[in-house]
Amino acid sequence: MVYFIIVLAGLGIYDILQMKAKKQKKEAVIYAIFMVLVGLFGIFYFTDPERTSFSKLLITLIGIKE
């Protein structure tokens, strides 16, 4: 999981620096938000790949039965 975080952070920093150079601040903020979400989903998966999927958890929370 450490490699996942290192790669995610490295790519994020590289891309955000390029966006700042092109003065794309709004895009950089949206990109950072998506990178955080991807990181959270990745950590969620890597902590226990055999657990109930995120989509199944959402369906359960909404109350839709199978």
C-alpha positions in Angstrom: 0.0 0.0 0.0 3.0 2.3 0.6 3.9 2.1 -3.1 0.3 3.0 -4.1 0.4 6.1 -1.9 3.9 7.1 -3.2 2.8 6.7 -6.9 -0.5 8.5 -6.3 1.3 11.4 -4.5 4.0 11.6 -7.1 1.7 11.7 -10.0 -0.6 14.2 -8.3 2.2 16.6 -7.4 3.7 16.4 -11.0 0.3 17.0 -12.6 -0.7 19.8 -10.2 2.7 21.6 -10.8 2.1 21.5 -14.5 -1.4 22.8 -14.1 -0.2 25.7 -12.0 2.4 26.5 -14.6 -0.4 26.8 -17.2 -2.5 28.8 -14.6 -5.2 26.2 -14.5 -6.1 26.6 -10.8 -9.7 25.5 -11.0 -8.7 22.3 -12.8 -6.0 21.7 -10.3 -8.5 21.9 -7.4 -10.9 19.4 -9.1 -8.0 17.2 -10.0 -6.8 17.2 -6.3 -10.3 16.3 -5.1 -10.5 13.3 -7.5 -7.0 12.2 -6.5 -8.0 12.2 -2.8 -11.1 10.2 -3.7 -9.1 7.7 -5.7 -6.7 7.4 -2.9 -9.4 6.7 -0.4 -11.0 4.1 -2.6 -7.6 2.5 -3.1 -6.9 2.3 0.6 -10.4 1.0 1.2 -9.7 -1.8 -1.3 -6.1 -2.6 -0.2 -6.9 -2.8 3.5 -9.2 -5.9 2.8 -9.9 -6.9 -0.7 -12.3 -9.7 0.4 -14.7 -7.4 2.2 -18.0 -6.2 0.8 -17.6 -3.9 -2.1 -18.2 -0.2 -1.9 -21.1 -0.3 -4.3 -22.8 -3.0 -2.2 -22.3 -0.9 0.9 -23.9 2.1 -0.8 -26.9 0.0 -1.9 -27.3 -1.3 1.6 -27.2 2.3 3.0 -29.8 3.5 0.5 -32.0 0.5 1.5 -32.3 -1.2 -1.8 -32.7 -5.0 -1.3 -31.3 -7.6 -3.6 
